[in-house]
Amino acid sequence: MTRRAQAETFVAWLTGPASQREVGGGSGRTFRDRHAWCWRIEPAIAVTGEVFDEVQLDGIYLAGGWCALIAITRGTVVGLQWCDTEKKAAWMALLECLPAPRAVIVDGGSGLASALAATWPDTAVQRCLVHVQRNARGYLTRHPRTDAGRTLRALSLQLTKCDRAVSWTDPWIDWDSRTGTDVVPIGARPREDFPYWLKAPPARGRRRPRCGAAPCAHSSAHPPGQT
């Protein structure tokens, strides 16, 4: 079997549901022996200089204390940076390799926000609404016990279904005026075509939110052990 064929078999196993025995046609040990070298392949991401309409930015934490910062557009990874945490310097190392897109989708981390302000100051920032929904669920649970919590849970589920900010902020303002909570809607760059996001006030200990029912690359660096 050629190296190319081995690499293709390795990727098929790595990304598919089949076991090593099923993919390799022999024992799992034989597969591991033949394909051990595949773990040392470093993905090469070409720098094309293309300016994208939108880029999604996120960090994936791996075993061994490492984090992979990735930039994705249209389902394709266009940037990768290894680091230990999602700090400003690490994000800047990734962003500086790519031309600024028209808009980015982010999870709301402070390190990334600082890096965007320094590196892509004119790029529109959209908070990932799925992350907002997860954060809301963490505070509210799936089945809040209070009326305010149930209403806010329903509002959070509507975030990924509305196409204009005003269609979500009007019900939010009505909910806020009736409940008097201290959770405030904010936007990185307030624009009608980039919906607002939610941010809870700084937590004091494990304080319960009043509306809830329960507490809530382009890089040659390798992760440790993969040189």
C-alpha positions, 0 to 999 in steps of 0.5 A: 500500500502506498503512503497516499493510500495509507493516508487516505485510509487513516483519514477515513478511519479518523473521520468515519464510524468504522473501526480500525479493524474494519477500515484496515482489513486486518487487526487493529494493532496492524492498522496502528503499526502501519499508520503510526506515521500519519499522526505526524502529518501537519495539515498545510493551510494555504494563505490565498489572500481571499477576503471572505464575507464572513468568518467563524472563529472558535477555540477547541481545547484538546488533551495535554493542555493545548487549544486549537484556534480555528477560522472557518468559512463556508465549512472550510478551515482557513486558519489554525493557531496552536496555543494554551488558552484563548488569549489576545496574543494567540488570537492576534497571531491567527488574525494577522495571517488573514485579510479582514472579512466583512463580518465575524461570528464569535463566542464572546470571549474577552481575548478574542474581542480584544484581538479583533479590536486591535487587528480587524477594527472595521470588521462587524462582529456577530455573537454566535447565537448558539453560544448565547442559547447555551449560556441562557440554558446554563442559567435557566435550565431546560425547564425554568420554574418561574414565569420570568425564566420560562419567558426568557427561555422561550426568547432565547430559543427565538434568537436563531429564528429571527432575521432582524434585530428588532423582531427579537429586541421588542419582545425582550424590552417588554420582558425586561420592563415587566420583570425588572432584571439586571440582564442587559442586551448589548451589541459589539457593534449595534446595527439593525442587521446584526442582532443584539446578544445577551450578557449577564452582569458580573456574578457575585459568588454563585448568585442565582439570576432572578429570572432563573430556576437554578444556578447555573492558523497558520502556524508551524507549532505542534501540540506537545508530543507531536514534533 
